[in-house]
Amino acid sequence: MDRILADELVLGEGVIMEDGVVIRGRTRERARRVVIGDNVFIGASTQIFVDELYIGDYSTIHNHTLVAGDKPCHIGHACWIGQNSILNSTGGLTFGNGVGVGAYSQLWSHIRFGDVLQGCRWDSDTPLIIDDDVWFVGHCIVSPIHAYERSMAMVGSVVTKDMLPNRVYGGVPAKDLTDRVGPQFAEVSTEEKLVQLQQLYAQFLKKHPEMRQDRIQIVSFLERIDNGTDKTVFDVATRTYNKLRTPEEIAFMRFLLPCIKFYPR
């Protein structure tokens, strides 16, 4: 694709890139390596300037987002980035799976401008690490921190310190509000997950009667998968599925997203 300038390009199936998308290198015209997974959506006028880029399956980057920086940018599976966001990888940017970044957010991995020859002390770059299921609700500004899995920052937060697992933060600067508002995630048993997903699959089939019912299987724990199976098996215990790329699998994944996420085994 002429909109992607890269020495090595791995492009998945079902990728949608709207008008004005540009992906190229940061320190030179061509990126070294660009990997984009299956069924990724990149919205209009999004610009990505990094030398190494990875975007996992079913991730969404909405319009007018800027991704730029000198070090690799890794975005996991089923991530969602709202419009007009800035993702900076000058110090390195790593997203786990299922990360949400609300519209107009800014995630930074460096601070740099003041004249260091004149003694400016503010010049650094640090990796920004965002673990699985972290959610920046929207209009958030985030400095180079480690946001541990399932942590959450409420709308308009300015995050300057690490976010602990399954804790909720808010304010300027952001403070831990979990004791007041509760955590992002409650405990749900495997049995409850199984029943809920089975109900959702029934709703999916009702909405899509043209789909074959025998191509998807819902289980609560999977020790072994027959490599010859023609069914996509969704395991609620491990939150994984065996990716076959069938029409039923893709349609069901899109039916579940963005609120329910499974990752390829």
C-alpha positions in Angstrom: 0.0 0.0 0.0 1.3 3.4 -0.9 -0.1 4.8 2.4 2.3 2.5 4.3 6.0 3.0 3.8 7.9 0.2 5.4 10.8 -2.1 4.7 8.8 -5.0 6.1 5.0 -5.0 6.1 2.8 -7.7 7.5 -0.9 -6.8 6.8 -3.7 -9.0 8.2 -7.0 -9.8 6.7 -10.0 -7.5 6.8 -8.0 -4.3 7.6 -9.8 -1.0 6.9 -7.9 2.2 6.5 -9.9 5.3 5.7 -8.8 8.3 3.6 -5.8 10.2 4.6 -4.1 7.5 6.7 -0.3 7.7 6.6 2.1 5.2 8.2 5.8 5.7 7.8 9.0 5.9 9.8 9.9 8.5 12.4 13.6 8.9 11.9 13.6 8.1 8.2 11.0 8.0 5.4 10.3 4.3 5.6 9.5 2.4 8.8 11.6 -0.7 9.5 8.7 -3.0 10.3 4.9 -2.6 10.4 2.6 -5.4 11.5 -1.1 -4.9 11.4 -3.4 -7.7 12.6 -6.7 -9.0 11.3 -9.8 -6.8 11.2 -8.0 -3.6 12.3 -9.7 -0.3 11.7 -7.7 3.0 11.2 -9.8 6.1 10.9 -9.5 9.0 8.5 -6.4 11.3 8.6 -4.7 9.2 11.2 -0.9 9.7 11.0 1.5 7.1 12.4 5.3 8.0 12.4 7.3 5.2 14.1 10.0 3.0 12.9 8.5 -0.2 14.4 4.8 -0.6 14.7 2.6 -3.5 15.9 -1.2 -3.4 16.0 -3.1 -6.5 17.2 -6.3 -8.1 15.8 -9.6 -6.1 16.1 -8.0 -2.9 17.3 -9.5 0.4 16.4 -7.8 3.7 16.0 -10.3 6.5 15.2 -9.9 9.5 13.0 -7.2 12.2 13.3 -5.1 10.3 15.8 -1.4 10.9 15.9 1.0 8.2 16.8 4.7 9.2 16.8 8.0 8.6 18.4 11.5 7.2 18.1 11.0 3.9 19.8 8.7 0.9 19.0 5.0 1.3 19.4 3.1 -1.9 20.4 -0.7 -1.9 20.5 -2.3 -5.2 21.6 -5.4 -7.0 20.5 -8.9 -5.4 20.7 -7.6 -2.0 21.8 -9.7 1.1 21.1 -8.3 4.6 20.6 -10.8 7.5 20.3 -10.5 10.3 17.8 -8.0 13.2 18.0 -5.8 11.3 20.5 -2.0 11.5 20.7 0.1 8.4 21.4 3.8 9.2 21.9 6.5 6.5 21.7 9.6 8.7 22.1 10.4 6.6 25.2 8.7 3.5 23.9 4.9 2.8 24.1 3.5 -0.6 24.9 -0.3 -1.4 25.2 -1.5 -4.8 26.4 -4.8 -6.3 25.2 -8.1 -4.6 25.5 -6.8 -1.1 26.3 -9.2 1.8 25.9 -8.2 5.4 25.3 -11.0 7.9 25.1 -11.2 10.7 22.5 -8.9 13.7 22.8 -6.5 11.9 25.2 -2.7 12.4 25.2 -0.3 9.7 26.2 3.3 10.9 26.5 6.6 9.0 27.0 8.9 12.0 27.1 9.3 15.6 28.2 11.5 17.8 26.1 11.8 21.4 25.0 13.7 23.6 27.5 17.3 24.7 26.6 19.6 22.2 28.4 22.6 24.3 27.6 21.1 27.0 29.8 20.5 24.5 32.5 17.0 23.2 31.9 16.5 20.1 34.0 13.4 18.8 32.2 14.6 16.5 29.4 13.9 12.8 29.6 12.2 9.9 27.9 10.8 6.9 29.8 8.7 3.9 28.6 5.0 4.2 28.9 3.6 0.8 29.7 -0.2 0.1 29.7 -1.3 -3.3 30.8 -4.4 -5.4 29.8 -7.8 -3.8 30.3 -6.6 -0.4 31.3 -9.1 2.4 30.4 -8.5 6.1 30.0 -12.1 7.3 29.8 -11.5 10.4 27.7 -9.7 13.8 27.6 -6.9 12.2 29.7 -3.3 13.4 29.8 -0.9 10.7 30.8 2.8 11.1 31.6 5.3 8.1 31.2 3.9 5.8 33.9 3.1 2.1 34.3 -0.7 1.6 34.3 -1.2 -1.9 35.7 -3.9 -4.2 34.5 -7.6 -3.2 34.9 -6.7 0.3 36.2 -8.9 3.2 35.1 -8.6 7.0 34.8 -11.8 9.0 34.8 -12.6 11.6 32.2 -10.3 14.6 32.3 -7.7 13.0 34.5 -4.1 14.2 34.5 -2.1 11.1 35.4 1.5 11.6 36.7 2.0 8.5 38.8 1.7 4.7 38.3 -1.8 3.3 38.4 -2.2 0.2 40.5 -4.2 -2.9 39.4 -8.0 -2.5 39.3 -7.9 0.9 40.9 -9.8 3.9 39.7 -8.2 7.4 39.4 -9.5 10.9 38.7 -8.7 14.6 39.0 -5.9 17.0 38.4 -3.5 15.5 39.3 -5.2 12.1 39.4 -5.8 10.5 42.8 -7.0 7.1 43.8 -10.8 7.2 44.0 -11.5 3.5 44.3 -12.7 3.6 47.9 -15.4 6.1 46.8 -16.4 4.7 43.4 -15.3 1.1 43.5 -13.0 -0.7 41.2 -13.4 -1.0 37.4 -13.9 -4.8 37.6 -16.0 -6.9 39.9 -15.5 -10.6 40.5 -17.4 -12.8 38.1 -17.3 -16.6 38.3 -16.4 -18.8 35.3 -19.9 -20.2 35.5 -21.5 -16.8 35.3 -19.3 -15.9 32.3 -20.3 -19.1 30.6 -24.0 -18.5 31.0 -23.7 -14.9 29.9 -21.7 -15.7 26.7 -24.1 -18.5 25.8 -27.0 -16.0 26.1 -25.1 -13.5 23.9 -24.4 -16.2 21.3 -28.2 -16.9 21.2 -28.8 -13.2 20.6 -26.2 -13.1 17.9 -27.8 -16.1 16.1 -31.2 -14.4 16.3 -29.8 -11.3 14.8 -27.8 -13.3 12.1 -30.0 -16.2 11.1 -27.9 -16.7 8.0 -24.9 -17.8 10.1 -24.2 -21.5 10.7 -24.9 -22.4 14.3 -22.4 -25.2 14.4 -19.3 -23.1 13.7 -18.9 -21.7 17.2 -18.6 -23.5 20.5 -18.7 -21.8 24.0 -16.8 -23.6 26.8 -15.8 -22.8 30.3 -12.4 -24.5 30.3 -10.3 -25.9 27.4 -7.4 -28.2 28.0 -6.9 -29.3 24.4 -8.2 -28.3 21.0 -8.4 -30.7 18.1 -6.3 -29.0 15.4 -8.6 -30.3 12.8 -11.7 -28.7 14.3 -13.8 -26.5 12.1 -15.3 -24.7 15.1 -14.1 -21.6 16.7 -14.0 -22.4 20.4 -14.4 -19.5 22.8 -13.1 -20.4 26.3 -14.4 -18.1 29.0 -11.9 -19.4 31.6 -8.9 -18.4 29.6 -10.5 -15.6 27.5 -9.1 -17.1 24.3 -10.3 -18.6 21.0 -8.7 -20.6 18.3 -8.6 -18.3 15.3 -10.0 -19.8 12.1 -11.1 -16.6 10.4 -14.5 -18.0 9.5 -17.3 -15.6 8.7 -19.2 -16.7 11.9 -16.1 -16.1 14.1 -15.5 -12.6 12.7 -19.1 -11.6 12.9 -19.4 -12.9 16.5 -16.2 -11.0 17.5 -17.6 -7.8 16.0 -20.9 -8.5 17.8 -19.1 -8.7 21.2 -16.8 -5.8 20.8 -16.0 -3.4 22.3 -17.5 -4.5 25.6 -16.5 -8.2 25.5 -13.0 -9.2 24.3 -11.4 -12.5 23.5 -7.8 -13.0 22.3 -6.4 -15.5 19.8 -4.8 -18.6 21.5 
